[in-house]
């Protein structure tokens, strides 16, 4: 039996515009997104009605311990709209005492008083989407804010954190962006540490085909660091932040003691969660389900759920463990890795199957084990930091090849 989900993600898809690297399920509204009577306001109101309806007609579950409002740009909504969503979620599930409630905010969409409004409705953790401090870099990736806006936003958030109004906050940066080299990146890290953010999410640039960057890259015109330079950048990120007191608890996540994201750790542990909104993925009972990525498709889906039986993956009656290959894929992102034997037993493997299949997997992983890129300790497998984490995709490819070789139908 899968443990009941105690986390929820709400997707707010609206943005002023789509960044050049972004392939998320979003709705660009333009610069007049928040103007009274604008098409943007109409779109927001229509979407929120659907989101409320989805929450209301979802199955019940235990009280939530983590809630995450992401996007998109949740900070395009006002505190009343956001507060109503949290109230609906609380009516449906209830919130545990001390629940972590995180909201993503964009530096170009709020002022200090807005932050105070978010705190009034229950937000206690902020995730600030900075991506870069350099003005030229920000313009080249399609961001709406500039350096001064980001620095000012960091100061506002940090002041509220230091005064005890927020439990924590996080700053997002993207490494290996076009035009960035090692020396420029070090300046980005230095500025990030100056903000005093207790949590940093450092994402590698991913080139998705259906994006501006994807089209430029296909033409061979995207000036991104070559692989060897990218590895140096990742190594220096790891060294620099560790020297500043940060711990790398997941491939893309660094935190000072006590500031790891509980919601993020839920994802990487393989626990279940509710997901609500256009394009949102949920896996409350082991099986993943993703809602339609277009507003028209999402509207039809919500209307269907309101009048017919819910999607099977959202029902506890369909409870089953997450497939082992998925558990390994997400679990290996964590600093502590995975206890393979325990996980194999949980999905129903016999001792004979465990011994045979784990030995088989170790053959696929032999190179990484022999070269210290993948470590094994008391039955637990974890990537070395930083070298192993840098080549995590290679380790996972071998794992998937092993999984395919088993010929399992689950």
C-alpha positions as CSV (number, residue, x, y, z in Angstrom):
1,X,0.0,0.0,0.0
2,X,1.3,3.4,-1.0
3,X,1.5,6.0,1.8
4,X,-1.2,8.7,1.4
5,X,0.0,12.0,-0.2
6,X,0.7,14.9,2.1
7,X,1.9,17.4,-0.5
8,X,0.2,19.5,-3.2
9,X,1.4,21.5,-6.2
10,X,-0.8,24.3,-7.7
11,X,0.2,25.4,-11.2
12,X,-0.4,29.1,-12.0
13,X,0.4,29.2,-15.8
14,X,0.4,32.9,-16.4
15,X,3.5,34.9,-17.5
16,X,4.1,38.3,-19.1
17,X,6.0,36.4,-21.8
18,X,7.7,33.1,-22.5
19,X,11.5,33.0,-21.7
20,X,13.7,31.7,-24.5
21,X,14.5,28.5,-22.7
22,X,11.0,27.7,-21.4
23,X,8.8,24.8,-22.5
24,X,6.5,24.8,-19.5
25,X,2.8,24.8,-19.8
26,X,2.2,28.6,-19.6
27,X,-0.1,31.3,-20.9
28,X,1.7,34.5,-21.9
29,X,-0.4,37.6,-21.2
30,X,1.8,40.5,-22.3
31,X,2.6,43.6,-20.4
32,X,-1.0,44.5,-19.6
33,X,-1.6,41.2,-17.8
34,X,-2.9,42.9,-14.6
35,X,-4.7,45.9,-16.2
36,X,-8.4,46.1,-15.1
37,X,-10.7,44.8,-17.8
38,X,-7.9,43.5,-19.9
39,X,-8.0,40.1,-21.7
40,X,-5.4,39.0,-19.2
41,X,-7.7,39.5,-16.2
42,X,-10.4,37.6,-18.0
43,X,-8.1,34.7,-18.7
44,X,-7.0,34.6,-15.1
45,X,-10.5,34.6,-13.8
46,X,-11.6,31.9,-16.1
47,X,-8.6,29.7,-15.2
48,X,-9.0,30.2,-11.5
49,X,-12.6,29.1,-11.7
50,X,-11.4,25.8,-13.3
51,X,-8.6,25.4,-10.8
52,X,-11.1,25.8,-7.9
53,X,-13.4,23.3,-9.5
54,X,-10.6,20.7,-9.9
55,X,-9.6,21.1,-6.3
56,X,-13.2,20.8,-5.1
57,X,-14.0,17.6,-7.1
58,X,-10.7,15.8,-6.3
59,X,-10.7,12.8,-3.9
60,X,-10.1,13.5,-0.2
61,X,-6.8,12.8,1.5
62,X,-4.9,13.5,4.7
63,X,-3.8,16.9,5.9
64,X,-1.0,18.5,3.8
65,X,2.5,19.1,5.1
66,X,3.8,20.9,2.0
67,X,2.1,23.2,-0.5
68,X,3.9,24.7,-3.5
69,X,2.5,27.4,-5.8
70,X,4.5,27.3,-9.0
71,X,4.2,28.3,-12.6
72,X,4.3,30.3,-14.6
73,X,4.3,33.3,-12.4
74,X,2.1,33.0,-9.3
75,X,3.0,36.5,-8.3
76,X,0.8,37.8,-11.2
77,X,-2.1,37.0,-9.0
78,X,-3.1,39.2,-6.1
79,X,-3.2,38.1,-2.5
80,X,-7.0,37.6,-2.5
81,X,-6.9,35.2,-5.5
82,X,-4.0,33.3,-4.0
83,X,-5.6,33.3,-0.5
84,X,-8.8,31.8,-2.0
85,X,-6.9,29.0,-3.5
86,X,-5.2,28.2,-0.2
87,X,-8.5,28.3,1.6
88,X,-10.1,25.9,-0.9
89,X,-7.1,23.5,-0.6
90,X,-7.4,23.7,3.2
91,X,-11.1,23.0,3.2
92,X,-10.5,20.0,1.0
93,X,-7.5,18.4,2.9
94,X,-6.6,20.5,5.9
95,X,-3.0,21.7,6.6
96,X,-0.7,20.1,9.2
97,X,0.6,22.4,11.9
98,X,3.9,23.8,10.6
99,X,3.1,23.1,7.0
100,X,5.6,24.5,4.5
101,X,3.8,26.8,2.0
102,X,6.1,27.9,-0.8
103,X,5.3,30.4,-3.6
104,X,7.3,31.2,-6.7
105,X,7.7,35.0,-7.4
106,X,9.2,36.9,-10.3
107,X,11.2,40.0,-9.6
108,X,9.3,42.0,-12.2
109,X,5.9,41.4,-10.8
110,X,5.8,42.5,-7.1
111,X,6.8,45.2,-4.6
112,X,7.5,44.9,-0.9
113,X,3.9,45.3,0.2
114,X,2.9,42.4,-2.1
115,X,5.2,40.2,-0.2
116,X,3.6,41.2,3.1
117,X,0.2,40.3,1.5
118,X,1.5,36.9,0.6
119,X,2.6,36.3,4.2
120,X,-0.8,37.4,5.4
121,X,-2.5,34.6,3.5
122,X,-0.1,31.9,4.9
123,X,2.9,31.9,2.5
124,X,6.0,31.1,4.7
125,X,8.6,30.3,2.0
126,X,9.5,32.3,-1.1
127,X,11.2,30.9,-4.2
128,X,12.6,33.9,-6.2
129,X,13.2,33.3,-9.9
130,X,16.3,35.4,-10.6
131,X,18.1,33.2,-13.1
132,X,21.0,35.7,-13.5
133,X,22.3,39.0,-12.2
134,X,23.9,40.3,-15.4
135,X,21.7,42.6,-17.4
136,X,23.0,41.5,-20.8
137,X,22.5,37.8,-19.8
138,X,18.9,38.5,-18.6
139,X,18.0,40.2,-21.8
140,X,19.6,37.4,-23.9
141,X,17.4,34.8,-22.2
142,X,14.1,36.8,-22.5
143,X,13.7,37.7,-18.8
144,X,11.5,40.8,-18.1
145,X,13.4,42.0,-15.0
146,X,16.9,43.5,-14.7
147,X,19.7,43.3,-12.2
148,X,18.6,46.2,-10.0
149,X,15.0,44.8,-9.8
150,X,16.4,41.4,-8.7
151,X,18.8,42.9,-6.1
152,X,15.9,44.9,-4.7
153,X,13.6,41.9,-4.6
154,X,16.3,39.9,-2.8
155,X,16.6,42.7,-0.2
156,X,12.9,42.8,0.4
157,X,12.6,39.0,0.8
158,X,15.6,38.7,3.0
159,X,14.5,41.5,5.3
160,X,11.2,39.7,5.9
161,X,13.1,36.5,6.5
162,X,15.5,38.1,9.0
163,X,12.6,39.6,10.8
164,X,10.9,36.2,11.2
165,X,8.0,36.7,8.8
166,X,9.3,33.9,6.5
167,X,10.8,30.6,7.5
168,X,13.1,30.5,4.5
169,X,13.6,31.6,1.0
170,X,15.3,30.4,-2.2
171,X,17.0,32.0,-5.2
172,X,17.0,30.3,-8.6
173,X,20.0,30.7,-11.0
174,X,20.8,29.0,-14.3
175,X,24.3,27.9,-15.1
176,X,25.8,27.4,-18.5
177,X,23.7,30.1,-20.1
178,X,24.8,31.5,-23.5
179,X,27.8,33.8,-23.2
180,X,28.7,32.8,-19.7
181,X,32.1,31.5,-18.9
182,X,33.7,30.4,-15.7
183,X,34.9,33.8,-14.6
184,X,31.5,35.4,-15.3
185,X,29.7,32.6,-13.5
186,X,31.8,33.1,-10.4
187,X,30.6,36.7,-10.2
188,X,27.0,35.4,-10.4
189,X,27.7,33.0,-7.5
190,X,29.3,35.8,-5.5
191,X,26.3,38.0,-6.0
192,X,24.0,35.1,-5.0
193,X,25.8,34.6,-1.7
194,X,25.7,38.4,-1.0
195,X,21.9,38.2,-1.1
196,X,22.1,36.0,2.0
197,X,19.5,33.5,0.5
198,X,19.7,30.4,2.7
199,X,18.7,28.2,-0.2
200,X,20.0,28.3,-3.8
201,X,18.6,26.3,-6.7
202,X,21.2,26.0,-9.5
203,X,19.8,24.6,-12.6
204,X,21.7,23.5,-15.7
205,X,20.4,25.1,-18.9
206,X,18.3,22.5,-20.8
207,X,17.8,23.0,-24.5
208,X,14.2,22.0,-25.4
209,X,13.4,21.6,-29.1
210,X,10.2,23.7,-29.1
211,X,11.8,26.9,-27.6
212,X,13.6,29.9,-29.0
213,X,16.9,28.4,-27.7
214,X,16.0,25.1,-29.3
215,X,15.6,26.7,-32.7
216,X,18.8,28.7,-32.4
217,X,20.7,25.7,-31.1
218,X,19.5,23.6,-34.1
219,X,21.1,26.2,-36.4
220,X,24.3,25.9,-34.4
221,X,24.2,29.6,-33.3
222,X,23.7,29.2,-29.5
223,X,26.9,30.2,-27.7
224,X,26.7,27.9,-24.7
225,X,29.7,26.4,-22.8
226,X,31.2,23.2,-24.3
227,X,30.9,20.1,-22.1
228,X,34.4,20.4,-20.5
229,X,33.7,24.1,-19.6
230,X,30.3,23.2,-18.3
231,X,31.9,20.5,-16.0
232,X,34.3,23.1,-14.7
233,X,31.5,25.5,-14.0
234,X,29.6,22.8,-12.1
235,X,32.7,21.8,-10.1
236,X,33.4,25.4,-9.2
237,X,29.7,25.9,-8.2
238,X,30.0,23.0,-5.8
239,X,33.4,24.1,-4.4
240,X,32.4,27.8,-4.0
241,X,29.1,27.1,-2.3
242,X,30.5,24.5,0.0
243,X,33.1,26.9,1.2
244,X,30.2,29.3,1.9
245,X,28.5,26.8,4.2
246,X,26.0,25.4,1.7
247,X,25.3,21.7,1.4
248,X,24.3,20.0,-1.9
249,X,21.4,17.8,-0.8
250,X,20.2,17.2,-4.4
251,X,21.8,17.7,-7.8
252,X,20.3,21.2,-8.3
253,X,19.8,22.2,-4.7
254,X,22.1,23.8,-2.1
255,X,21.0,24.9,1.3
256,X,22.4,26.2,4.6
257,X,21.6,24.0,7.6
258,X,17.9,23.7,8.2
259,X,16.8,25.3,4.9
260,X,16.4,22.3,2.5
261,X,13.0,22.5,0.8
262,X,10.7,19.9,2.3
263,X,8.5,20.0,-0.8
264,X,11.5,19.3,-3.1
265,X,12.7,16.4,-0.9
266,X,9.2,14.9,-1.1
267,X,9.6,14.7,-4.9
268,X,13.0,13.1,-4.8
269,X,12.0,10.6,-2.1
270,X,9.3,9.0,-4.3
271,X,6.5,10.1,-2.0
272,X,3.0,10.8,-3.5
273,X,1.6,14.3,-4.2
274,X,-1.4,16.0,-5.5
275,X,-1.1,18.3,-8.6
276,X,-3.7,20.8,-9.7
277,X,-3.8,23.0,-12.8
278,X,-3.1,23.0,-16.5
279,X,-0.2,20.7,-17.4
280,X,0.3,19.8,-13.7
281,X,1.6,16.3,-12.9
282,X,0.4,14.4,-9.9
283,X,1.2,10.9,-8.4
284,X,-0.9,10.6,-5.3
285,X,-1.0,6.8,-5.3
286,X,2.1,5.8,-7.2
287,X,1.0,6.3,-10.8
288,X,1.8,9.6,-12.5
289,X,-0.9,11.5,-14.3
290,X,-0.4,14.8,-16.3
291,X,-3.3,17.1,-17.1
292,X,-3.6,18.6,-20.6
293,X,-1.1,21.3,-21.4
294,X,-3.5,23.7,-23.2
295,X,-6.3,25.7,-21.5
296,X,-8.9,24.2,-23.9
297,X,-7.8,20.7,-23.1
298,X,-7.6,21.4,-19.4
299,X,-11.1,22.9,-19.4
300,X,-12.6,19.8,-21.0
301,X,-10.8,17.6,-18.6
302,X,-12.0,19.5,-15.5
303,X,-15.6,19.5,-16.8
304,X,-15.3,15.7,-17.3
305,X,-14.0,15.1,-13.8
306,X,-16.8,17.2,-12.4
307,X,-19.5,15.0,-14.1
308,X,-17.9,11.6,-14.3
309,X,-15.6,9.3,-12.4
310,X,-12.2,10.8,-11.7
311,X,-9.1,9.8,-13.6
312,X,-8.1,6.4,-12.2
313,X,-4.6,7.5,-11.2
314,X,-6.2,10.0,-8.7
315,X,-8.1,7.3,-6.8
316,X,-6.6,5.5,-3.7
317,X,-8.3,2.3,-5.1
318,X,-5.6,2.3,-7.8
319,X,-2.8,2.5,-5.2
320,X,0.4,0.8,-6.3
321,X,4.1,1.4,-5.7
322,X,5.8,3.8,-8.1
323,X,7.8,1.7,-10.7
324,X,11.3,0.9,-9.5
325,X,13.0,2.6,-12.4
326,X,11.2,5.8,-11.6
327,X,12.1,5.6,-8.0
328,X,15.7,5.1,-8.9
329,X,15.6,7.9,-11.4
330,X,14.5,10.5,-8.9
331,X,16.2,9.0,-5.8
332,X,19.7,9.1,-7.3
333,X,19.4,12.9,-7.5
334,X,19.6,13.1,-3.7
335,X,22.8,13.2,-1.8
336,X,21.9,10.1,0.1
337,X,20.9,8.2,-3.0
338,X,18.8,5.0,-2.8
339,X,18.8,1.8,-0.8
340,X,18.2,-0.5,-3.7
341,X,17.5,-3.7,-1.8
342,X,14.9,-2.0,0.4
343,X,13.2,-0.4,-2.6
344,X,13.2,-3.7,-4.5
345,X,11.5,-5.5,-1.6
346,X,8.9,-2.7,-1.4
347,X,7.8,-3.2,-5.0
348,X,7.4,-7.0,-4.4
349,X,10.6,-8.6,-5.6
350,X,11.5,-11.9,-3.9
351,X,14.9,-12.3,-2.3
352,X,16.0,-14.4,-5.3
353,X,14.9,-11.7,-7.8
354,X,16.6,-9.0,-5.7
355,X,19.9,-10.8,-5.6
356,X,19.8,-11.7,-9.3
357,X,18.6,-8.3,-10.6
358,X,20.8,-6.1,-8.4
359,X,23.9,-8.1,-9.5
360,X,22.8,-7.5,-13.1
361,X,22.4,-3.8,-12.5
362,X,25.9,-3.6,-11.0
363,X,27.3,-5.0,-14.2
364,X,25.7,-2.1,-16.1
365,X,27.1,0.3,-13.4
366,X,30.5,-1.3,-13.2
367,X,32.5,1.5,-14.8
368,X,31.0,4.1,-12.5
369,X,31.4,2.0,-9.4
370,X,35.1,1.2,-10.3
371,X,35.9,4.8,-10.9
372,X,34.3,6.3,-7.8
373,X,31.5,8.1,-9.7
374,X,28.8,5.9,-8.2
375,X,29.4,4.8,-4.6
376,X,28.0,1.9,-2.7
377,X,27.8,1.8,1.1
378,X,25.7,-0.6,3.3
379,X,23.3,-1.3,0.4
380,X,22.9,2.3,-0.5
381,X,23.9,3.7,-3.9
382,X,24.7,7.3,-4.4
383,X,26.5,9.6,-6.8
384,X,29.8,11.1,-5.8
385,X,29.8,14.9,-5.4
386,X,30.6,16.6,-7.7
387,X,32.0,14.2,-10.3
388,X,29.2,11.6,-10.1
389,X,26.5,14.2,-10.1
390,X,28.0,15.8,-13.2
391,X,27.4,12.6,-15.2
392,X,24.2,11.5,-13.6
393,X,22.5,11.1,-16.9
394,X,25.0,8.5,-18.0
395,X,24.4,6.5,-14.9
396,X,20.6,6.7,-15.4
397,X,20.9,5.6,-19.1
398,X,22.6,2.5,-17.9
399,X,19.9,1.9,-15.3
400,X,17.2,2.2,-18.0
401,X,19.1,-0.2,-20.2
402,X,19.2,-2.7,-17.3
403,X,15.5,-2.1,-16.7
404,X,14.6,-2.8,-20.3
405,X,16.8,-6.0,-20.2
406,X,14.6,-7.4,-17.4
407,X,11.5,-7.4,-19.7
408,X,9.2,-6.6,-16.8
409,X,5.6,-5.4,-17.6
410,X,5.3,-3.1,-14.6
